Amino acid sequence: MQLDRRHFLGGSLGVFGALALGRGALARPGAPQRRLVIVELAGGNDGLNTLVPMGEKIYLQSRERIGFAPEKLLPISADRALHPRLVGLQNLFGTGGISAVEGTGYPNPNRSHFSSQDIWYTARPTGRASGDGWVGRLLEELYPDDREKPHAFHVGAGTPYFLHSTTRPVAYLEIPAAFRFAENAAAIEAALARKDKLHGDSPDGRIESIARSAQAASGAVREAVARYKPRLPYPKVQLGTDLRNAAAILSADFGARVVTVRQDGYDFHDDQLRRQDVLLHELDACLSTFWADFLDTSAGESVSVLVFSEFGRRVADNASGGTDHGTAGPVLLLGRSVKPGLHGAHPSLADLDEGDLRFTTDFRSVYASVIENWLGAPSECVLGARYPTLPLFT
């Protein structure tokens, strides 16, 4: 694969961001260096047609245009089934290594894409106004003494806000536009352009050190991606490329604890059957390949995958064969240490809130479970409150 430096950093194949973070409490002594991959389904995926209440009368009555008859679905339990395109994920449900948390959401739901994304990104009801992203706060807890080395990478376009940290700038690896989350963006650009390096522990010197560390990491990542040889080919779609590059980063052991990717297009106000069919087929093929290529190896044993969307859709379909912005939806987890099966309570279709599902599991309980039981950090310090954990890992 031919990789031009600026194309790698600025184009669709690139690793678009790295985060250098600082202070906070240490993880539990002796905790393994487990890693997390976050896959965002941007646009508000329709959870009811992804994890389907198979044969439920209200479901079929509410979705005359887009509802699936039981015989078209892929069963995973007596009364739950997957979308017909999720064949690979159904196989994983059968062999272990994947779980679904039903009805995830939060109180007083916001149906704006940007506002709801920011609530998920920060794990706080006021979103960006509350400060840093939850991954930024997590890495502050995990790495109090490592102030320069990147420990989180975003692969693909558009660095998500959950990587944001005000304690250290987000280094975007030579692309100035990516410093938009950093309060001292101009100082980072100046540091990378400076011919004579600064010395000492001045604020500008620390910024330069962090920026140059990220710049050096970009070369190593570029080489790792070019060198990586997957065990089988990834689908030739953007998510496939991004997950392949994520596998390269994790295999090279850069010290990355969190790697994030994003799949766009889940805002199904019309023509949902066709549009969701395409996206879920891609998601299924890419995650199944990522499992076979990487998760099912010794290196992949230390990695779990979290799949989420900013909200679900309304229970009833609309006249355009789509669904409008809703509330609760399922979260998926994949990994060899993931406790398989269904978790949480399925939200009632008979007890709606103005046509929307009432959430049954606060998404911050999912975060708390991942933070504490997988990554080994104190979740209350990251989330700002105590949330009950779920038995998501073996």
Buried (B, 14 or more C-beta within 10 A) or exposed (E): EEBEEEEBBBEEBBBBBBBBBBEBBBBEEEEEEBBBBBBBBBBBBBBBBBBBBBBBEBBBEBBEBBBBEEEEBBBBEEBBBBBBBBBBBBBBBEEEBBBBBBBBBBEEBBBEBEBBBBBBBBBBBEBBEBBBBBBBBBBBBBBBEBBBBBBBBBBBBEBBBBBBBBBBBBBBBBBEEBBEBBEBBEBBBBBBEEEEEBEEEEEBBBBBBBBBBBBEBBEEBBEBBEEBEBEEEBBEBBBBBBBBBBBBBBBBEBBBBBBBBBBBBBBBBEEBBEBBBEBBBBBBBBBBBBBBBBBEBEBBBBBBBBBBBBBBBBBBBBEEBBBBBBBBBBBBBBBBBBBBBBBBEBBEBEEBEEEBBBBBBBBBBBBBBBBBBBBBBBBBBBBBEEBEBBEBBE
